[in-house]
Amino acid sequence: MTRRLAQVAKKVGVSEATVSRVLNGKPGVSEATRQTVLSALDVLGYERPTQLRGERARLVGLVLPELQNPIFPAFAEVIGGALAQQGLTPVLCTQTRGGVSEADYVELLLQQQVSGVVFAGGLFAQAAAPHEHYHRLAERNIPVVLVNASIEGLDFPCVACDDAVAVEQAWRHLSSLGHEGIGLVLGPEDHVPSRRKLEAARAAAVAAGAEWDEALVERSVFSLEGGQAAATRLLGRGVTGIVCGSDPLALGAIRAARRRGLSVPADVSVVGFDDSVFMTVTDPPLSTVRQPIEAMGRAAVDLLMAQIQGTQHHLGELLFEPELVVRGSTAPPPTR
């Protein structure tokens, strides 16, 4: 007990006597200090006293599928900063292959009695993935916000970039340059944002008077290696332009072109999605469709706070407009 008091007091910067008063429900402590002490108790992994366990901590789970794709650390920075401004402490939960699952993280967060959870990408966007842990959060009335399109049946507020507009912008850009054979590298078939992108590409092709060819669509896991493998197959079918569902996929497509002795953009044009960090310094700098990360992240925290404070009326899905950023990876197709 003495060790616990000392650790919490050091973490918060108050006396052990103040910590003791909070843990024993004694008067003489401001509400701000009380909440800070309870949050420190949660962060350090100590159980709250029985009489305080009914109160939720000032912690918010921030669950990410990975950190290798730069878009997720970018979202974590924006969301984490916005939560801190609201007096909440983000608890970063990142999945790793063979490590702790999303469902396991949800159980851990429930044990910590978090005030809410933000999922920035995850299993909620995949129709074939398990979703029981989301329903557990709903049953416990835990405030939840999803960043990215979700499957039907998960009735949480959602913040998403407009995938249809993103693909339409990329497709029109390549088409305006003169490309006719335009391929797509997307995520798995049950991935909702990828489904939206595919539907938009079909519509864009029809609107341009082009004949749609399903052979110009390749699926992949979201990684550079996956993008390289998928683009290699498309290049074998003669495409001169490739629209990708993420920046890492696009970088994989550029590598695939070079492995075949092709130049980007002289022989093949590539467009990514996200405009994550360092895309201006790749070789060539990547043309991509930018997600408004700052606006989306802050909107996610606003939606979460409205739930926590009990003031939100369900807004459904908020769609944010993307922006095409043209750099050096796109050009007119080679003359035959």
C-alpha positions, 0 to 999 in steps of 0.5 A: 500500500505504501509503495502504491501511494508513493508511485501514484504520488510521484506520477501525479506530483502530489503528496502521498497524503493527498493520494490517500485522501482520494483513495479513502474518499476523504474531503479536501481534494479538488475534483481535478486532482481527484480525477488525475489521481484516479487516472494515474492509478489506472495507468500504473495498473493498480485496481481502484478501491471498491467504492470507486470502481463504478466510476469510469477512468479518464482513459480512452482506448485508441486502437490501431491495426498497425504502426508500419503504415504512416497514416496510423501514427498520424491519426494517433498524434492528432487524436491523442492531442485532441483527447489530452486537450479534453483532459483525457489520457489516450491508451494506445493499443496496436495490433501485431501479428501473433500478438494481442488481438483487437478483442483482447485489447477491448477486454483490457480496456473494459477492465480499466473502465475506460471512458470510451474507445476510438478505433482508427481502422480495424476489423469493423471495416471487414465483413468477414471478421469477428465483431463480438467485441464491438457488440460487448462495448455497445452492451456496456454503453461504452462511447465508441467512434470509428475512423473509417467506413464500417460494416452494417450492423455496427451502430457507432458514430463514424468518421471516414474519408469519402472513398468514392470521391477519392477514386473518382479524383484519381481515375479522372486524373489518369484518364485526363492524362490519356491513360486507357488501361487503368488498374486498381490495387485494393484491399480484401473483398470484404473490406468496406472502403475497398468495396466503395472504391471499386464501385466508384471506379466502375462508375467513373469508367462508365461515365468516361465511356470506357468498358469496365474490365474486372481483370484490371482489379487486384486484391492485396493485404495493405503492405508494400510487398502486397502492392508489389505482387498485385501490381506485378500481375496488373503490369503483365496485363498491360496497364499504364496507370495504377490506382492504389488503396493506400500509399504503401500499396502504391510504393509497392507498385512503383517497385514492381514497375522497376523490377520489370525494367519500367520507369515511373512515370514515363512507362507507368503512372501510380496514384496512392491514397492517404498522403502519409508522411514522406510521400513528398521525398519518395522517388519519384514523389508520389501523386496521391489522394490526401485524407484530411487527417487533422479534421477527421481526428478532431471530429472523432474526438468531438463525437466521443466527447458528445457521447461521454457528456450525453449530448450527442444525437447519433449522426451516423457517418461523417464523410470528409472530402479528400484532395488529389495531390499531383506530384511526380509519379503520374504523367501521360502514357508512353506513345505506342 
